[in-house]
Amino acid sequence: MRKIRIMEHISLDGVMQHENSEDFTHGGWTTPYRSAEGLAAVLEAQGTHIDLLLGRKTYDSWAQYWPNAGDNQMANSLNNGRKYVATHRPESLEWGPVEDLGTDIVAGIRDLKSIGGPDLIVYGSSTLIAVLLEEGLVDEVVLMVYPVLLGKGKRFFSDTADARELAFVSTKTTPTGVQVNTYRYVGELRKG
C-alpha cells in the first residue's frame, strides 16, 4: 500500500500561501531561506521516485513552472512522477503523465492508496489537504517551518478543520533556520 505524505512550506504562524494576491503581498517569502542543505532535506523527506496528488490550482501553477525548471533532481522527480489531480476539468490536464481522480475524489484516493506504486506527495492544495486529513488518508506530514511571521494568508490548518493528532518523528534544521519537521498521522485528537 502506498503512503500519502503532505509536504508544506509554512511560516511560524501557519501561513502556507506563496503567491501574491490582492490581499497577500508577501509572495516569495521563502526565497531568502533557501539553501543546499534545505533542498537536500526536502528531497530526502520527499524521496526521488514519487507520484503527486494535487488540487487543481496547485497543478495549474506547477504546470507553468516545473516543466521549464531545467535538469535538476527536484524538477526531474516532479516532472517524471504521475500527477493525480482533483479537478472538474480533466480534459484540460496537459502536464503529464497525469490522471484525474474522478468525480468521487475520496474514492479515487482510496483506490490509489490500495494499489502498488510510489508514495503520493501533496504540496500546496489546501482544500485537498483538508479532505485528506478529515478522511484519515494521510500517513505523514512534513512541515518546512520558516522563521517568519506573516500575519495573514492561506493557512495550513483552517479554522473549520477538525482537530487531529500527529506523532513527532524527526526534525532537521537548515543553516538558514528552516526546520524540516516530520510527523506521523495519528487521527482524532485525544483529550485528557
N, C-alpha and C positions, 0 to 999 in steps of 0.2 A: 504494500500500500504506500502510495507516495504521500509526502508531507506537504502541508501548506505553511509557508514561512512568510510572515509580514515583515517588511523591512522599510523603516521610515526615518527620514531626517527630520528631527524636531528641535524646537527651541526649549529652553528650560520651562517655559510656561505652556508647552504642549502644542505650539503652532507648527503645522506641517506645510503650510502654503508657501510656495516658492515663486510663483509668477505674480507680477504686478497686476493690479486690477483697479477699478475706480475707488475702492475703499481699502486697498492694501498696496502700499508703496515701498515695501521692503524687499522686493524681488532681488534675488542674487545674494541673500544674506548668508548663505553657506560658503560662498566662494573664498572669502579670506581665511577660512579654516581648513581648506583642502591641503592634503599632504600625501606623500608617497606611502607613509605608514597608515594613514586613514584609508586610502584606496586598498591597500593590502588587507586591512582588517575587514573592509566591506566585502571584498572578493572572497575572503576566507569564510565569512558568515554566509554569503550567498551561494558559493560553490560555482564551478565553471560550467558544468553540464546541467542546465536548468530549463524549465519552461516558465512562462509568465502568465499570471492571472491578473487581468487588468480591467478597470472600468473604462468606459468609452472615452471620457475626457483625457485620461492619462494616456490611453492608447493613441489618440489623435495627436497629442502633444509630442509623445515619444516618436511617433512615426515620422514626424518632421525633423527630428534631431538625430536619432541613433543611426539610421542608415547612412548618414553623412559624417559620422564622428571619426572616421578613419579606422585604421587597423590597430586596435589595442584590445587588451584582454576583456575589459568591461563591455565595449561595443560589440566585440565578437560574440560573447556569451549571450547578450541581449538580442542581437540580430539573428543568431543561429537558433535560439530557442523558439519553440512553438508558442504562439500567443493565443490565449483563450480569453475572449472579450465578452463582457456583459454589455450587450447592445440591442437596440431595437432596429438597427440599420445594418444587418450583416452583409448586405450586398456591396457596401462601400468600404469594406476592410481590404486594404492593399498591402500593408507592411506584413509580410509573412515570414515563415509559414504561420498561418492564422486560421482560427476557427471561432465561431460564436458559441456561446453557452446555451443557446436555445431560449425558448420563451419561459421555461421554468429554470431560472438561474440556479437555485439551490439544488434541484435535482441534477442539473448539469454538473455542478461542482462535486456533488456526492459521487456521481459516476466517474469523474476524473480521478478522484481520490482513490477509488476502488481498483483502478487498473494500474498496471505497471508503468513505469516511466520516471523521468527525473522529477525532483521536487518542484513544486509550484511556488513561485516567488511573487509576492504582491508588493508593488511600490505605488505610492500615491493612492488613488482610487478610494477616497474616504467613504463614499457611500457603500462600496463593495465591502470594505473592511468592517463596517458596522454590521452588515448581514453575516459575514463570516464569523464574527465574534458572537453574535446573537445565536447563531445556529450551532455553535461549538465545533466549527470546522477547522479551526486554527490549531496548528501544532506548536509553532514557535513565533515569538515576536522579537524582532531585533530593532532596537531603537538607537539611532545615532543621535545623541543628545549634544547640542551645541551650547556653548557658554554665552547665550544671549537671551534677553527678554524682549519679545516683540509686542506684547500687549494685546494685539488683535490679529485676526486672521483665522483661516480654517484650522480647526484643532483636530488632533488625532482621535481623542475621545470626545464626543459631543455631549452636551448637557442632557440629551434624551436617551443616551445609551444605558443599557442595564449594567449594573456593577459586575465586574469579573475579577477573578483571582489569577495571578500569574506567579510562577515559581522562578526565582532567580537561578540562572545557570552560570553566567560568566560575564566579565567586563574587561575591556581593554581601553586604555586612554592614549590618544594620539599626542604628539608633541604640541599641537595647537589647542589642546584642551577638549577635543571631542571625545565623548565616552561612547563606546560601542557596547551596549548592554543587551544580553541575550536572556530571554525568559521562555519558560515552557508554559503553555496554556494549561490551566487547571480547571476552570469552569466558574460556576456561580460563586459569588463572594461568601465566605464563611464569616459568621459573626460570633462574638464571644459573649 
